[in-house]
Amino acid sequence: MICDVCSTIQENNYETEKNALVVSVVSCQGLPGREPAGPDPYVKLQLLPDKQHKVKTRVVRKTRCPVYDEDFTFYGIYQHQISLITLHFVVLSFDRYSRDEIIGEVVAPLTSLQLQSGEPMALCREIQPRSLKVQYSVHP
């Protein structure tokens, strides 16, 4: 089964001394789940390697194809830092009474994307089973 997370990434210059990276979490498709009605999915997004910028979408109830269309703005990200950043998406199913179930993850290094200033870039990747340790490279 193929399941995807789709996102749009846009780099904007708001002021000369302040840069921002805008990431829109658009949707997920074909999510697996134990529940017959479908999981209650949400997406956690983290910027690596610093792990200081963390956000999450709202929970969309009982669906295998949630649509989020949520924008997240990360301030203080400068032009020279963008190629060092890796986007880490974790897709989870909300559970009110116990731990949320991890559906899978997507790791997307921005070094592989050609971001143009002010131009949105679509990103759609297959969700992989959760690995115990996220692999990413840090460039000196």
C-alpha positions as CSV (number, residue, x, y, z in Angstrom):
1,M,0.0,0.0,0.0
2,I,1.3,3.4,-0.9
3,C,0.6,6.3,1.4
4,D,1.9,9.8,0.9
5,V,2.2,13.1,2.7
6,C,2.0,16.2,0.5
7,S,3.4,19.6,1.4
8,T,4.3,22.9,-0.1
9,I,7.5,24.7,0.9
10,Q,8.0,28.4,0.3
11,E,10.9,30.6,1.3
12,N,10.0,34.2,1.9
13,N,12.0,37.3,2.8
14,Y,9.8,39.5,5.0
15,E,12.6,41.9,5.9
16,T,16.2,42.2,5.0
17,E,17.3,41.1,8.5
18,K,14.5,38.5,9.1
19,N,13.9,35.4,6.9
20,A,11.2,32.9,7.2
21,L,10.6,29.4,5.9
22,V,6.9,28.7,5.2
23,V,5.8,25.0,5.1
24,S,2.2,24.1,4.2
25,V,1.1,20.6,5.2
26,V,-1.5,19.9,2.5
27,S,-2.7,16.4,2.9
28,C,-2.0,12.7,3.4
29,Q,-3.3,9.9,1.1
30,G,-3.9,6.2,1.6
31,L,-3.2,6.0,5.3
32,P,-3.4,2.5,6.9
33,G,-5.2,2.0,10.2
34,R,-6.6,-0.6,12.5
35,E,-10.0,1.1,12.9
36,P,-12.6,0.1,10.3
37,A,-13.8,3.8,10.0
38,G,-10.2,4.9,9.6
39,P,-7.5,6.5,11.8
40,D,-7.7,10.0,13.4
41,P,-4.5,11.3,11.8
42,Y,-2.4,14.4,12.4
43,V,1.1,15.4,11.3
44,K,4.0,16.5,13.5
45,L,6.6,18.6,11.6
46,Q,10.1,19.3,13.0
47,L,13.1,21.0,11.5
48,L,16.3,19.0,11.8
49,P,19.1,19.1,12.9
50,D,18.3,21.7,15.6
51,K,15.0,20.1,16.7
52,Q,13.9,23.5,18.1
53,H,11.2,24.2,15.6
54,K,8.3,21.8,16.2
55,V,4.6,22.1,15.1
56,K,1.6,19.9,14.5
57,T,-1.6,19.9,12.5
58,R,-5.0,19.5,13.8
59,V,-6.5,16.0,14.1
60,V,-8.8,15.0,11.2
61,R,-11.3,12.4,12.4
62,K,-11.9,9.0,10.9
63,T,-10.2,9.3,7.5
64,R,-7.4,7.6,5.5
65,C,-7.1,10.7,3.3
66,P,-7.0,13.8,5.5
67,V,-6.8,17.3,4.1
68,Y,-5.1,19.9,6.3
69,D,-4.1,22.9,4.2
70,E,-2.2,24.4,7.2
71,D,0.6,26.8,6.9
72,F,3.5,26.9,9.4
73,T,6.0,29.8,9.4
74,F,9.5,29.3,10.9
75,Y,11.2,32.6,11.6
76,G,14.9,33.3,11.8
77,I,15.8,30.8,9.1
78,Y,18.5,32.5,6.9
79,Q,19.3,31.8,3.3
80,H,22.6,30.1,4.1
81,Q,20.8,27.8,6.6
82,I,18.2,26.4,4.2
83,S,20.4,23.8,2.5
84,L,21.3,22.4,6.0
85,I,17.7,21.9,7.0
86,T,15.8,18.6,6.9
87,L,12.0,18.5,7.2
88,H,10.9,15.6,9.4
89,F,7.1,14.7,9.1
90,V,5.7,12.1,11.5
91,V,2.1,11.0,10.8
92,L,0.3,9.8,13.9
93,S,-3.2,8.5,14.7
94,F,-4.7,10.3,17.7
95,D,-5.9,8.1,20.6
96,R,-7.8,9.7,23.4
97,Y,-7.1,6.9,25.9
98,S,-3.6,5.7,25.2
99,R,-0.5,6.7,23.3
100,D,-1.0,8.0,19.8
101,E,-0.1,5.4,17.1
102,I,2.7,6.2,14.8
103,I,1.7,5.6,11.2
104,G,5.0,6.5,9.5
105,E,7.3,9.3,8.7
106,V,8.9,11.3,5.8
107,V,12.4,12.8,6.0
108,A,13.0,15.4,3.3
109,P,16.4,17.2,3.2
110,L,16.1,20.6,1.7
111,T,19.5,20.1,-0.1
112,S,17.7,18.0,-2.7
113,L,15.1,20.8,-3.5
114,Q,15.8,23.8,-5.6
115,L,14.0,26.5,-3.7
116,Q,13.5,29.8,-5.5
117,S,12.8,32.9,-3.4
118,G,9.1,33.5,-3.1
119,E,8.2,30.5,-5.3
120,P,6.3,27.6,-3.7
121,M,7.7,24.1,-4.2
122,A,5.5,21.1,-4.0
123,L,6.7,18.1,-2.1
124,C,4.9,14.7,-2.1
125,R,6.7,11.7,-0.6
126,E,5.8,8.2,0.3
127,I,5.4,7.6,4.0
128,Q,7.9,5.1,5.4
129,P,7.6,3.0,8.5
130,R,9.0,4.8,11.5
131,S,12.7,4.1,12.0
132,L,14.2,4.2,15.5
133,K,16.8,6.8,14.6
134,V,16.3,9.5,12.0
135,Q,19.2,9.7,9.5
136,Y,20.2,13.1,8.3
137,S,23.4,14.6,7.2
138,V,24.9,17.8,8.6
139,H,27.2,19.8,6.4
140,P,30.0,21.8,8.0
